[in-house]
Amino acid sequence: MSALVVGDYAPMRQILRGILKEFGVGRVGEVNNGREAIEELQFAIPDVIFTDYMMEPINGLDLIETNRRG
């Protein structure tokens, strides 16, 4: 299983990464914001995305909507 953690607060990304690793998630990627996530999704499709809602320049909701549109 793979996951992508998207958030602008590095300590929270690290905490979530640790929790996911403890649950046995094999590959956990991290990016700082929605724009970086969209770029990352062009190269790798994770099984699950954990995203912060309030980020700049692209927030979590816009990221999910963009991802669903393909």
N, C-alpha and C positions, 0 to 999 in steps of 0.2 A: 504494500500500500504506500501511496505517496501523498504528501500534503504541501500546500503552499500557504505560508503565513504572511499576511499583508498588513502592515501597520507602521505608523510613523513614530512609535515609541519603542525604541530598541529593547529596553528591559522587559517589556511585556512580550515582545517577539521571542526573546530568549526563554522566558518562563514557559510560554506555550510550546516552544520547540522541545524543551525538556520533558514536559508532560506527554507530548506526542511520542517521543522516543521511549518513554517508560511504558507506554501502551503498545509498543512494538511497531510503530510506523517506521518503515525502512528508510524512506527518503523524505526529508523535510526541507523545503526551500524557504527562503526569507527575502522579502523585498520591502522597500520603504514606503511605497505609495501605489495608488492605482495605476498610474502611468507605467511604472516599472513592472507591475504585475501583468499588464497587457503585453508588454514586450516579452516577458518570461513565458507567457502562455503561447507565444508563437513557436516556441522550441520544445516545450514539455507540457503535457496535460496531466495535472495532478488528479488524484481520485477525489480530493476534497480541498476546498479553499476556506481558510479562516481569515476574515477581513475586518478591519476597523471600519466603522461607519464614517467618522469625521476625519477626513484627510484632504490634503491639497496636493496636486491640482485636480485629481480625480478621486471622488469619495467612494466608499464601499458599495453603495447602491448603484452608482453609475458603472462601477467595475463589473458587478454581477450582471447588470443589464447588457453591457457590451459583450461580456463573455457568452451570454445566452444567445445573442444575435449571431455569434460566430465571427 
